Amino acid sequence: MVGNMYYLICFDISDNRIRYRAVKLLKGHGMRVQKSVFECPGLTEKQLLVLQDKLLALVDQTTDSVRYYRLCKACCAEIEWTGPGKGAQNENFAAI
């Protein structure tokens, strides 16, 4: 069984009210690194599935999109950025 994983979750949500609800939900699972991008370390597969179900229920599938990127430990070590911010918090997840 795979342990906790690191996910990058990005969204494009057109309605302000729905976007606010999505942000509130995602803040409970990770760190906001850009306006529509969250780094979510330490999610189990079950937690991810529950989060996906909740986001799916929020968004308008004809106009909105949410993307989930699973990152391995080696990938997290290679993350680069410019400007303020911290590196990936990857100490609590398993590599597959």
VMD Tcl script that draws the C-alpha trace (Angstrom):
set ca {
  {0.00 0.00 0.00}
  {1.28 3.43 -0.92}
  {1.69 5.88 1.97}
  {1.09 9.58 1.94}
  {1.78 11.39 -1.32}
  {2.50 14.94 -2.43}
  {-0.01 16.56 -4.78}
  {-0.04 19.79 -6.71}
  {-3.66 20.87 -7.24}
  {-4.49 23.63 -9.73}
  {-7.85 25.04 -10.68}
  {-9.55 27.42 -13.06}
  {-12.96 28.32 -11.61}
  {-14.96 31.15 -13.14}
  {-17.55 31.83 -10.42}
  {-16.21 33.86 -7.45}
  {-18.45 32.17 -4.88}
  {-17.46 28.67 -6.01}
  {-13.79 29.67 -6.22}
  {-13.93 30.93 -2.62}
  {-15.42 27.62 -1.47}
  {-12.77 25.63 -3.35}
  {-9.98 27.73 -1.81}
  {-11.45 27.24 1.66}
  {-11.61 23.48 1.11}
  {-8.07 23.27 -0.27}
  {-6.61 25.38 2.55}
  {-7.60 22.55 4.86}
  {-5.37 20.16 2.92}
  {-2.37 22.16 1.79}
  {-0.53 25.39 1.28}
  {-1.59 28.00 -1.26}
  {1.44 28.84 -3.42}
  {-0.36 30.89 -6.07}
  {-3.92 32.16 -6.41}
  {-5.15 28.94 -8.00}
  {-2.39 26.49 -7.04}
  {-2.04 24.45 -3.86}
  {0.74 22.15 -2.70}
  {-0.79 19.33 -0.67}
  {1.80 17.15 1.03}
  {0.91 14.10 3.07}
  {-2.41 13.17 1.45}
  {-3.43 9.55 1.58}
  {-5.22 8.07 -1.40}
  {-8.48 8.08 0.57}
  {-8.06 11.76 1.52}
  {-7.38 12.64 -2.12}
  {-10.49 10.78 -3.31}
  {-12.66 12.54 -0.72}
  {-11.16 15.91 -1.71}
  {-11.75 15.18 -5.41}
  {-15.37 14.26 -4.72}
  {-15.95 17.48 -2.77}
  {-14.36 19.63 -5.48}
  {-16.29 17.81 -8.20}
  {-19.53 18.61 -6.37}
  {-18.57 22.31 -6.24}
  {-17.40 23.08 -9.75}
  {-19.32 23.56 -12.97}
  {-17.84 20.86 -15.18}
  {-18.79 22.74 -18.34}
  {-16.68 25.81 -17.52}
  {-14.33 24.95 -14.62}
  {-11.36 22.62 -14.32}
  {-9.32 21.14 -11.51}
  {-6.04 19.28 -12.11}
  {-4.24 16.94 -9.73}
  {-0.53 16.26 -10.16}
  {1.10 13.56 -8.03}
  {4.77 14.30 -7.39}
  {7.37 11.79 -6.26}
  {10.01 12.62 -3.67}
  {12.68 13.08 -6.37}
  {10.39 15.48 -8.26}
  {9.78 17.54 -5.14}
  {13.52 17.86 -4.61}
  {13.79 19.39 -8.10}
  {11.08 22.06 -7.70}
  {12.37 25.51 -8.64}
  {10.74 28.91 -8.25}
  {11.41 32.60 -8.43}
  {10.25 35.07 -5.79}
  {9.01 34.51 -2.25}
  {8.12 31.03 -1.13}
  {9.36 27.85 0.45}
  {10.52 24.59 -1.00}
  {8.27 21.55 -1.08}
  {7.48 20.16 2.35}
  {8.10 16.52 1.45}
  {9.27 14.80 4.59}
  {6.02 12.93 5.30}
  {5.23 11.05 2.13}
  {6.29 7.84 0.45}
  {8.00 7.46 -2.89}
  {6.43 4.97 -5.28}
}
mol new
graphics top color blue
foreach p $ca { graphics top sphere $p radius 0.5 }
foreach p [lrange $ca 0 end-1] q [lrange $ca 1 end] { graphics top cylinder $p $q radius 0.2 }
display resetview
